[in-house]
Amino acid sequence: MKSDPGYFGPKSMMWTVNKEITVLFGGARALLMHAAHPLIAAGARQTSFYQRDPWKRLIRTLSLQNSVTFGTKQEADESAHRINKLHEVIKGEDEITGGFYDALDHEQLLWVHACLQISSIYFYEKTVKKLTNDEKNQYHLENMKSADLVLVDIEKMPKTHDGLKEWVIKKSQEKDYLLYTDVAKDVQDIIAGGPVPKHIKPIWPFIAFTAFNTLPKEFKKLYGIKDTKLKKIILEFNLKFLKYSRPFLPPFFRLIAPARWAKQRITKKPDLRFSDKAKF
């Protein structure tokens, strides 16, 4: 009589990776990668995606991932449905490139999905532990369910995690595939010093620092991020500090709230007082 564990459950790679609070850093990194794609940026411009309440818009990058991973099947389906309905009206001609943007276009959907996946895996490996190829591919296969829910054509997706990562890099190297638009600048400014809740302000500079300085080189060039020896030392030191201090932290500081709530939900014993099995 345990509650619905959702599409995956606690033994899945989706739970293993997405429950870690340091994986949230990947959300900021993925958002920078999303905004570098001019057609994704055009859709954001149509809806004033980054100008209205930028903090709420920022955390939406991770909201579907958390709902699908840790919610019940009904909650996951409802979250995906809301996003799909919103995407139906986001389309038109991009005023900068002249290209056509469509939030239901397979390649544009895949770009958003892929950037978040590879960023999540990146930060898991840097702050928790290395994953085997089998583990990364299992995560990839499970995460295809998330992609399917938001109407990505999973038959056209790369079949492995490394394949997905290579697809992003290959695309980013195509001429004019990435552009520094007004939306990219807005996102850069928001992550560099935008409004964040009080409880996260003390660590936000580090999140922003890691988001910018772990980007693939094509994105660093776009955002004007220069590599220096000092930056590399600071970055590696802090990531290793997080990795080695993590086992000593209580769950509140290691695991995101949706993961903690989901664990409580599926392990909670039923109240037999109101069950037809109860004896009175």
ZADO-1210 file (C-alpha; in nm, 4 decimals, padded with zeros to 6 digits):
<atoms>
<atom x="00.0000" y="00.0000" z="00.0000" code="MET" pos="1"/>
<atom x="00.2989" y="00.2303" z="-00.0401" code="LYS" pos="2"/>
<atom x="00.2318" y="00.5540" z="-00.2240" code="SER" pos="3"/>
<atom x="00.2989" y="00.5836" z="-00.5973" code="ASP" pos="4"/>
<atom x="00.6799" y="00.6083" z="-00.6457" code="PRO" pos="5"/>
<atom x="00.6299" y="00.7713" z="-00.9847" code="GLY" pos="6"/>
<atom x="00.7949" y="00.6713" z="-01.3098" code="TYR" pos="7"/>
<atom x="01.1300" y="00.5731" z="-01.1579" code="PHE" pos="8"/>
<atom x="01.1555" y="00.5112" z="-00.7852" code="GLY" pos="9"/>
<atom x="01.4459" y="00.5402" z="-00.5394" code="PRO" pos="10"/>
<atom x="01.6601" y="00.2686" z="-00.7006" code="LYS" pos="11"/>
<atom x="01.6712" y="00.4446" z="-01.0370" code="SER" pos="12"/>
<atom x="01.9591" y="00.6511" z="-01.1723" code="MET" pos="13"/>
<atom x="01.7208" y="00.9451" z="-01.2063" code="MET" pos="14"/>
<atom x="01.6719" y="00.9477" z="-00.8281" code="TRP" pos="15"/>
<atom x="02.0400" y="00.8838" z="-00.7619" code="THR" pos="16"/>
<atom x="02.1577" y="01.1828" z="-00.9659" code="VAL" pos="17"/>
<atom x="01.8735" y="01.4335" z="-00.9398" code="ASN" pos="18"/>
<atom x="01.8362" y="01.4157" z="-00.5611" code="LYS" pos="19"/>
<atom x="02.1739" y="01.5795" z="-00.4999" code="GLU" pos="20"/>
<atom x="02.1544" y="01.9481" z="-00.4125" code="ILE" pos="21"/>
<atom x="02.4812" y="02.0231" z="-00.5940" code="THR" pos="22"/>
<atom x="02.3222" y="01.9007" z="-00.9180" code="VAL" pos="23"/>
<atom x="02.1097" y="02.2165" z="-00.8976" code="LEU" pos="24"/>
<atom x="02.4217" y="02.4039" z="-01.0058" code="PHE" pos="25"/>
<atom x="02.3682" y="02.2392" z="-01.3425" code="GLY" pos="26"/>
<atom x="02.0430" y="02.4321" z="-01.3799" code="GLY" pos="27"/>
<atom x="02.2254" y="02.7648" z="-01.4006" code="ALA" pos="28"/>
<atom x="02.4803" y="02.6195" z="-01.6423" code="ARG" pos="29"/>
<atom x="02.2059" y="02.4695" z="-01.8598" code="ALA" pos="30"/>
<atom x="02.0178" y="02.7997" z="-01.8666" code="LEU" pos="31"/>
<atom x="02.3243" y="02.9736" z="-02.0089" code="LEU" pos="32"/>
<atom x="02.3477" y="02.7025" z="-02.2740" code="MET" pos="33"/>
<atom x="01.9764" y="02.7337" z="-02.3560" code="HIS" pos="34"/>
<atom x="01.9969" y="03.1112" z="-02.3968" code="ALA" pos="35"/>
<atom x="02.2947" y="03.0794" z="-02.6334" code="ALA" pos="36"/>
<atom x="02.0654" y="02.9149" z="-02.8912" code="HIS" pos="37"/>
<atom x="01.9030" y="03.2039" z="-03.0820" code="PRO" pos="38"/>
<atom x="01.5769" y="03.0189" z="-03.1532" code="LEU" pos="39"/>
<atom x="01.5370" y="02.9176" z="-02.7894" code="ILE" pos="40"/>
<atom x="01.6105" y="03.2812" z="-02.7065" code="ALA" pos="41"/>
<atom x="01.3442" y="03.3945" z="-02.9535" code="ALA" pos="42"/>
<atom x="01.0812" y="03.1869" z="-02.7771" code="GLY" pos="43"/>
<atom x="01.1902" y="03.3333" z="-02.4452" code="ALA" pos="44"/>
<atom x="01.1689" y="03.6832" z="-02.5924" code="ARG" pos="45"/>
<atom x="00.8098" y="03.6209" z="-02.7049" code="GLN" pos="46"/>
<atom x="00.7018" y="03.5374" z="-02.3525" code="THR" pos="47"/>
<atom x="00.9350" y="03.7842" z="-02.1748" code="SER" pos="48"/>
<atom x="01.0655" y="03.4649" z="-02.0161" code="PHE" pos="49"/>
<atom x="01.3649" y="03.6173" z="-01.8418" code="TYR" pos="50"/>
<atom x="01.2436" y="03.9690" z="-01.7766" code="GLN" pos="51"/>
<atom x="00.9392" y="03.8858" z="-01.5635" code="ARG" pos="52"/>
<atom x="01.0349" y="03.7541" z="-01.2213" code="ASP" pos="53"/>
<atom x="01.3713" y="03.6146" z="-01.3332" code="PRO" pos="54"/>
<atom x="01.4284" y="03.3996" z="-01.0227" code="TRP" pos="55"/>
<atom x="01.1053" y="03.2030" z="-01.0702" code="LYS" pos="56"/>
<atom x="01.1888" y="03.1616" z="-01.4367" code="ARG" pos="57"/>
<atom x="01.5328" y="03.0364" z="-01.3465" code="LEU" pos="58"/>
<atom x="01.4141" y="02.7607" z="-01.1146" code="ILE" pos="59"/>
<atom x="01.1606" y="02.6455" z="-01.3758" code="ARG" pos="60"/>
<atom x="01.4587" y="02.5037" z="-01.5604" code="THR" pos="61"/>
<atom x="01.4584" y="02.2279" z="-01.2992" code="LEU" pos="62"/>
<atom x="01.0888" y="02.2085" z="-01.2108" code="SER" pos="63"/>
<atom x="00.9893" y="01.9499" z="-01.4703" code="LEU" pos="64"/>
<atom x="01.2947" y="01.7375" z="-01.3946" code="GLN" pos="65"/>
<atom x="01.1994" y="01.7317" z="-01.0268" code="ASN" pos="66"/>
<atom x="00.8304" y="01.6631" z="-01.0938" code="SER" pos="67"/>
<atom x="00.9013" y="01.3762" z="-01.3302" code="VAL" pos="68"/>
<atom x="01.1717" y="01.2277" z="-01.1096" code="THR" pos="69"/>
<atom x="01.0160" y="01.2584" z="-00.7655" code="PHE" pos="70"/>
<atom x="00.6462" y="01.3178" z="-00.8211" code="GLY" pos="71"/>
<atom x="00.3715" y="01.0634" z="-00.8660" code="THR" pos="72"/>
<atom x="00.2896" y="00.9622" z="-01.2212" code="LYS" pos="73"/>
<atom x="-00.0119" y="01.1925" z="-01.2119" code="GLN" pos="74"/>
<atom x="00.2004" y="01.4866" z="-01.0940" code="GLU" pos="75"/>
<atom x="00.4592" y="01.4202" z="-01.3641" code="ALA" pos="76"/>
<atom x="00.1933" y="01.3962" z="-01.6349" code="ASP" pos="77"/>
<atom x="00.0223" y="01.7152" z="-01.5179" code="GLU" pos="78"/>
<atom x="00.3515" y="01.9102" z="-01.5107" code="SER" pos="79"/>
<atom x="00.4387" y="01.7954" z="-01.8610" code="ALA" pos="80"/>
<atom x="00.0893" y="01.8770" z="-01.9864" code="HIS" pos="81"/>
<atom x="00.1124" y="02.2339" z="-01.8547" code="ARG" pos="82"/>
<atom x="00.4446" y="02.2853" z="-02.0283" code="ILE" pos="83"/>
<atom x="00.3196" y="02.1328" z="-02.3537" code="ASN" pos="84"/>
<atom x="00.0155" y="02.3634" z="-02.3554" code="LYS" pos="85"/>
<atom x="00.2417" y="02.6643" z="-02.3017" code="LEU" pos="86"/>
<atom x="00.4711" y="02.5493" z="-02.5820" code="HIS" pos="87"/>
<atom x="00.1807" y="02.5308" z="-02.8286" code="GLU" pos="88"/>
<atom x="00.1673" y="02.9104" z="-02.8581" code="VAL" pos="89"/>
<atom x="00.5424" y="02.9809" z="-02.8603" code="ILE" pos="90"/>
<atom x="00.6321" y="03.0014" z="-03.2269" code="LYS" pos="91"/>
<atom x="00.7080" y="03.2554" z="-03.4958" code="GLY" pos="92"/>
<atom x="00.9854" y="03.4141" z="-03.7004" code="GLU" pos="93"/>
<atom x="01.2983" y="03.5105" z="-03.5117" code="ASP" pos="94"/>
<atom x="01.3617" y="03.8821" z="-03.5580" code="GLU" pos="95"/>
<atom x="01.7383" y="03.8367" z="-03.5341" code="ILE" pos="96"/>
<atom x="01.8193" y="03.5306" z="-03.7469" code="THR" pos="97"/>
<atom x="01.5064" y="03.5163" z="-03.9613" code="GLY" pos="98"/>
<atom x="01.4726" y="03.1506" z="-03.8625" code="GLY" pos="99"/>
<atom x="01.1525" y="02.9922" z="-03.7366" code="PHE" pos="100"/>
<atom x="01.1281" y="02.9147" z="-03.3701" code="TYR" pos="101"/>
<atom x="00.8777" y="02.6637" z="-03.2399" code="ASP" pos="102"/>
<atom x="00.8747" y="02.5391" z="-02.8817" code="ALA" pos="103"/>
<atom x="00.7413" y="02.2042" z="-03.0060" code="LEU" pos="104"/>
<atom x="01.0162" y="02.1602" z="-03.2671" code="ASP" pos="105"/>
<atom x="01.2096" y="01.8381" z="-03.2022" code="HIS" pos="106"/>
<atom x="01.5594" y="01.9838" z="-03.2289" code="GLU" pos="107"/>
<atom x="01.4779" y="02.2837" z="-03.0116" code="GLN" pos="108"/>
<atom x="01.3157" y="02.0613" z="-02.7490" code="LEU" pos="109"/>
<atom x="01.6116" y="01.8241" z="-02.7616" code="LEU" pos="110"/>
<atom x="01.8564" y="02.1112" z="-02.7123" code="TRP" pos="111"/>
<atom x="01.6848" y="02.2135" z="-02.3883" code="VAL" pos="112"/>
<atom x="01.6666" y="01.8531" z="-02.2673" code="HIS" pos="113"/>
<atom x="02.0260" y="01.7704" z="-02.3604" code="ALA" pos="114"/>
<atom x="02.1851" y="02.0776" z="-02.2020" code="CYS" pos="115"/>
<atom x="02.0158" y="02.0046" z="-01.8707" code="LEU" pos="116"/>
<atom x="02.1067" y="01.6362" z="-01.8776" code="GLN" pos="117"/>
<atom x="02.4739" y="01.6820" z="-01.9534" code="ILE" pos="118"/>
<atom x="02.4993" y="01.9619" z="-01.6954" code="SER" pos="119"/>
<atom x="02.3326" y="01.7478" z="-01.4288" code="SER" pos="120"/>
<atom x="02.5669" y="01.4560" z="-01.4936" code="ILE" pos="121"/>
<atom x="02.8667" y="01.6914" z="-01.5018" code="TYR" pos="122"/>
<atom x="02.7982" y="01.8303" z="-01.1553" code="PHE" pos="123"/>
<atom x="02.7103" y="01.4918" z="-01.0103" code="TYR" pos="124"/>
<atom x="03.0467" y="01.3553" z="-01.1173" code="GLU" pos="125"/>
<atom x="03.2314" y="01.6634" z="-00.9926" code="LYS" pos="126"/>
<atom x="03.0617" y="01.6835" z="-00.6513" code="THR" pos="127"/>
<atom x="02.9515" y="01.3275" z="-00.5688" code="VAL" pos="128"/>
<atom x="03.1345" y="01.0533" z="-00.7603" code="LYS" pos="129"/>
<atom x="03.2272" y="00.9337" z="-01.1060" code="LYS" pos="130"/>
<atom x="02.9706" y="00.7290" z="-01.2948" code="LEU" pos="131"/>
<atom x="03.0392" y="00.4320" z="-01.5170" code="THR" pos="132"/>
<atom x="02.9307" y="00.4437" z="-01.8806" code="ASN" pos="133"/>
<atom x="02.6564" y="00.1944" z="-01.7960" code="ASP" pos="134"/>
<atom x="02.5282" y="00.4208" z="-01.5177" code="GLU" pos="135"/>
<atom x="02.5295" y="00.7286" z="-01.7408" code="LYS" pos="136"/>
<atom x="02.3528" y="00.5383" z="-02.0168" code="ASN" pos="137"/>
<atom x="02.0954" y="00.4088" z="-01.7694" code="GLN" pos="138"/>
<atom x="02.0292" y="00.7669" z="-01.6627" code="TYR" pos="139"/>
<atom x="01.9999" y="00.8610" z="-02.0289" code="HIS" pos="140"/>
<atom x="01.7490" y="00.5832" z="-02.0992" code="LEU" pos="141"/>
<atom x="01.5404" y="00.6733" z="-01.7958" code="GLU" pos="142"/>
<atom x="01.5546" y="01.0434" z="-01.8779" code="ASN" pos="143"/>
<atom x="01.4139" y="00.9668" z="-02.2210" code="MET" pos="144"/>
<atom x="01.0817" y="00.9285" z="-02.0377" code="LYS" pos="145"/>
<atom x="01.1093" y="01.2938" z="-01.9340" code="SER" pos="146"/>
<atom x="01.1848" y="01.3855" z="-02.2939" code="ALA" pos="147"/>
<atom x="00.8908" y="01.1824" z="-02.4213" code="ASP" pos="148"/>
<atom x="00.6529" y="01.3549" z="-02.1788" code="LEU" pos="149"/>
<atom x="00.7401" y="01.6951" z="-02.3268" code="VAL" pos="150"/>
<atom x="00.7045" y="01.5651" z="-02.6826" code="LEU" pos="151"/>
<atom x="01.0680" y="01.5164" z="-02.7824" code="VAL" pos="152"/>
<atom x="01.0819" y="01.2529" z="-03.0578" code="ASP" pos="153"/>
<atom x="01.2840" y="00.9965" z="-02.8656" code="ILE" pos="154"/>
<atom x="01.3284" y="00.7832" z="-03.1787" code="GLU" pos="155"/>
<atom x="01.5519" y="01.0618" z="-03.3151" code="LYS" pos="156"/>
<atom x="01.7553" y="01.1037" z="-02.9965" code="MET" pos="157"/>
<atom x="02.1141" y="00.9806" z="-02.9608" code="PRO" pos="158"/>
<atom x="02.1095" y="00.6401" z="-02.7952" code="LYS" pos="159"/>
<atom x="02.3749" y="00.7055" z="-02.5296" code="THR" pos="160"/>
<atom x="02.4680" y="00.9816" z="-02.2873" code="HIS" pos="161"/>
<atom x="02.7998" y="01.0418" z="-02.4622" code="ASP" pos="162"/>
<atom x="02.6148" y="01.0529" z="-02.7930" code="GLY" pos="163"/>
<atom x="02.3872" y="01.3238" z="-02.6553" code="LEU" pos="164"/>
<atom x="02.6851" y="01.5192" z="-02.5251" code="LYS" pos="165"/>
<atom x="02.8630" y="01.4914" z="-02.8603" code="GLU" pos="166"/>
<atom x="02.5465" y="01.6106" z="-03.0377" code="TRP" pos="167"/>
<atom x="02.5422" y="01.9299" z="-02.8284" code="VAL" pos="168"/>
<atom x="02.9101" y="01.9997" z="-02.8923" code="ILE" pos="169"/>
<atom x="02.8816" y="01.9276" z="-03.2646" code="LYS" pos="170"/>
<atom x="02.5797" y="02.1563" z="-03.2982" code="LYS" pos="171"/>
<atom x="02.7460" y="02.4326" z="-03.0991" code="SER" pos="172"/>
<atom x="03.0389" y="02.4300" z="-03.3419" code="GLN" pos="173"/>
<atom x="02.8162" y="02.4940" z="-03.6454" code="GLU" pos="174"/>
<atom x="02.8368" y="02.8451" z="-03.7884" code="LYS" pos="175"/>
<atom x="02.5937" y="03.0847" z="-03.6148" code="ASP" pos="176"/>
<atom x="02.4256" y="02.8022" z="-03.4229" code="TYR" pos="177"/>
<atom x="02.5054" y="02.9969" z="-03.1066" code="LEU" pos="178"/>
<atom x="02.4538" y="03.3734" z="-03.0892" code="LEU" pos="179"/>
<atom x="02.4952" y="03.6364" z="-02.8200" code="TYR" pos="180"/>
<atom x="02.1489" y="03.7920" z="-02.8334" code="THR" pos="181"/>
<atom x="01.9720" y="04.0308" z="-02.5966" code="ASP" pos="182"/>
<atom x="01.8221" y="03.7273" z="-02.4219" code="VAL" pos="183"/>
<atom x="02.1649" y="03.5668" z="-02.3765" code="ALA" pos="184"/>
<atom x="02.2857" y="03.8930" z="-02.2211" code="LYS" pos="185"/>
<atom x="01.9819" y="03.9041" z="-01.9895" code="ASP" pos="186"/>
<atom x="02.0465" y="03.5495" z="-01.8714" code="VAL" pos="187"/>
<atom x="02.4160" y="03.6238" z="-01.8244" code="GLN" pos="188"/>
<atom x="02.3298" y="03.9287" z="-01.6115" code="ASP" pos="189"/>
<atom x="02.0716" y="03.7385" z="-01.4059" code="ILE" pos="190"/>
<atom x="02.3120" y="03.4570" z="-01.3232" code="ILE" pos="191"/>
<atom x="02.6033" y="03.6935" z="-01.2641" code="ALA" pos="192"/>
<atom x="02.4133" y="03.9018" z="-01.0108" code="GLY" pos="193"/>
<atom x="02.0406" y="03.8764" z="-01.0490" code="GLY" pos="194"/>
<atom x="01.7850" y="03.8726" z="-00.7663" code="PRO" pos="195"/>
<atom x="01.7855" y="03.5517" z="-00.5623" code="VAL" pos="196"/>
<atom x="01.6085" y="03.4545" z="-00.2385" code="PRO" pos="197"/>
<atom x="01.7825" y="03.5562" z="00.0846" code="LYS" pos="198"/>
<atom x="01.8534" y="03.2000" z="00.1938" code="HIS" pos="199"/>
<atom x="02.0592" y="03.1259" z="-00.1159" code="ILE" pos="200"/>
<atom x="02.2419" y="03.4595" z="-00.1489" code="LYS" pos="201"/>
<atom x="02.5497" y="03.3461" z="00.0494" code="PRO" pos="202"/>
<atom x="02.6259" y="03.0640" z="-00.1957" code="ILE" pos="203"/>
<atom x="02.4963" y="03.2222" z="-00.5162" code="TRP" pos="204"/>
<atom x="02.8323" y="03.3765" z="-00.6162" code="PRO" pos="205"/>
<atom x="02.9829" y="03.0275" z="-00.6112" code="PHE" pos="206"/>
<atom x="02.6927" y="02.8804" z="-00.8119" code="ILE" pos="207"/>
<atom x="02.7346" y="03.1564" z="-01.0692" code="ALA" pos="208"/>
<atom x="03.1121" y="03.1098" z="-01.0777" code="PHE" pos="209"/>
<atom x="03.0790" y="02.7365" z="-01.1413" code="THR" pos="210"/>
<atom x="02.8025" y="02.7872" z="-01.3986" code="ALA" pos="211"/>
<atom x="03.0158" y="03.0183" z="-01.6114" code="PHE" pos="212"/>
<atom x="03.3504" y="02.8473" z="-01.5683" code="ASN" pos="213"/>
<atom x="03.2359" y="02.4908" z="-01.6366" code="THR" pos="214"/>
<atom x="03.0754" y="02.5782" z="-01.9706" code="LEU" pos="215"/>
<atom x="03.2115" y="02.4079" z="-02.2833" code="PRO" pos="216"/>
<atom x="03.4610" y="02.6288" z="-02.4665" code="LYS" pos="217"/>
<atom x="03.2179" y="02.7352" z="-02.7406" code="GLU" pos="218"/>
<atom x="02.9865" y="02.8831" z="-02.4777" code="PHE" pos="219"/>
<atom x="03.2688" y="03.0455" z="-02.2825" code="LYS" pos="220"/>
<atom x="03.3736" y="03.2232" z="-02.6007" code="LYS" pos="221"/>
<atom x="03.0182" y="03.3432" z="-02.6563" code="LEU" pos="222"/>
<atom x="02.9851" y="03.4846" z="-02.3043" code="TYR" pos="223"/>
<atom x="03.3372" y="03.6259" z="-02.2930" code="GLY" pos="224"/>
<atom x="03.4531" y="03.3944" z="-02.0142" code="ILE" pos="225"/>
<atom x="03.8316" y="03.3695" z="-02.0112" code="LYS" pos="226"/>
<atom x="04.0155" y="03.0724" z="-01.8646" code="ASP" pos="227"/>
<atom x="04.2949" y="03.1523" z="-01.6231" code="THR" pos="228"/>
<atom x="04.5148" y="02.9328" z="-01.4056" code="LYS" pos="229"/>
<atom x="04.3783" y="03.1002" z="-01.0917" code="LEU" pos="230"/>
<atom x="04.0165" y="03.0354" z="-01.1944" code="LYS" pos="231"/>
<atom x="04.0931" y="02.6701" z="-01.2586" code="LYS" pos="232"/>
<atom x="04.2569" y="02.6329" z="-00.9181" code="ILE" pos="233"/>
<atom x="03.9639" y="02.7998" z="-00.7389" code="ILE" pos="234"/>
<atom x="03.7089" y="02.5956" z="-00.9318" code="LEU" pos="235"/>
<atom x="03.8792" y="02.2614" z="-00.8694" code="GLU" pos="236"/>
<atom x="03.9386" y="02.3384" z="-00.5032" code="PHE" pos="237"/>
<atom x="03.5745" y="02.4269" z="-00.4390" code="ASN" pos="238"/>
<atom x="03.4336" y="02.1322" z="-00.6318" code="LEU" pos="239"/>
<atom x="03.6624" y="01.8937" z="-00.4455" code="LYS" pos="240"/>
<atom x="03.5697" y="02.0572" z="-00.1164" code="PHE" pos="241"/>
<atom x="03.2017" y="01.9939" z="-00.1921" code="LEU" pos="242"/>
<atom x="03.2756" y="01.6355" z="-00.2923" code="LYS" pos="243"/>
<atom x="03.4755" y="01.5438" z="00.0177" code="TYR" pos="244"/>
<atom x="03.2588" y="01.7316" z="00.2684" code="SER" pos="245"/>
<atom x="02.9315" y="01.5962" z="00.1295" code="ARG" pos="246"/>
<atom x="02.9284" y="01.2617" z="00.3194" code="PRO" pos="247"/>
<atom x="02.9431" y="01.4496" z="00.6496" code="PHE" pos="248"/>
<atom x="02.6441" y="01.6725" z="00.5793" code="LEU" pos="249"/>
<atom x="02.2903" y="01.5900" z="00.7013" code="PRO" pos="250"/>
<atom x="02.0271" y="01.5124" z="00.4337" code="PRO" pos="251"/>
<atom x="01.8832" y="01.8652" z="00.4573" code="PHE" pos="252"/>
<atom x="02.2075" y="02.0040" z="00.3124" code="PHE" pos="253"/>
<atom x="02.2723" y="01.7214" z="00.0648" code="ARG" pos="254"/>
<atom x="01.9343" y="01.6389" z="-00.0876" code="LEU" pos="255"/>
<atom x="01.6820" y="01.8619" z="-00.2578" code="ILE" pos="256"/>
<atom x="01.3431" y="01.9038" z="-00.0925" code="ALA" pos="257"/>
<atom x="01.1399" y="01.7138" z="-00.3593" code="PRO" pos="258"/>
<atom x="01.3633" y="01.4085" z="-00.3074" code="ALA" pos="259"/>
<atom x="01.3189" y="01.4194" z="00.0700" code="ARG" pos="260"/>
<atom x="00.9416" y="01.4603" z="00.0368" code="TRP" pos="261"/>
<atom x="00.9198" y="01.1770" z="-00.2160" code="ALA" pos="262"/>
<atom x="01.1065" y="00.9421" z="00.0165" code="LYS" pos="263"/>
<atom x="00.8665" y="01.0273" z="00.2984" code="GLN" pos="264"/>
<atom x="00.5695" y="00.9744" z="00.0674" code="ARG" pos="265"/>
<atom x="00.6624" y="00.6269" z="-00.0502" code="ILE" pos="266"/>
<atom x="00.7849" y="00.4970" z="00.2852" code="THR" pos="267"/>
<atom x="00.4989" y="00.6297" z="00.4955" code="LYS" pos="268"/>
<atom x="00.2979" y="00.3478" z="00.6474" code="LYS" pos="269"/>
<atom x="-00.0756" y="00.3531" z="00.5680" code="PRO" pos="270"/>
<atom x="-00.3142" y="00.4574" z="00.8429" code="ASP" pos="271"/>
<atom x="-00.5180" y="00.1400" z="00.8968" code="LEU" pos="272"/>
<atom x="-00.7696" y="00.3153" z="01.1184" code="ARG" pos="273"/>
<atom x="-00.9722" y="00.3994" z="00.8078" code="PHE" pos="274"/>
<atom x="-00.8877" y="00.0919" z="00.6044" code="SER" pos="275"/>
<atom x="-01.1489" y="-00.1796" z="00.5419" code="ASP" pos="276"/>
<atom x="-00.8883" y="-00.4153" z="00.6865" code="LYS" pos="277"/>
<atom x="-00.8972" y="-00.2436" z="01.0226" code="ALA" pos="278"/>
<atom x="-01.0682" y="-00.4371" z="01.2990" code="LYS" pos="279"/>
<atom x="-01.2999" y="-00.2512" z="01.5287" code="PHE" pos="280"/>
</atoms>
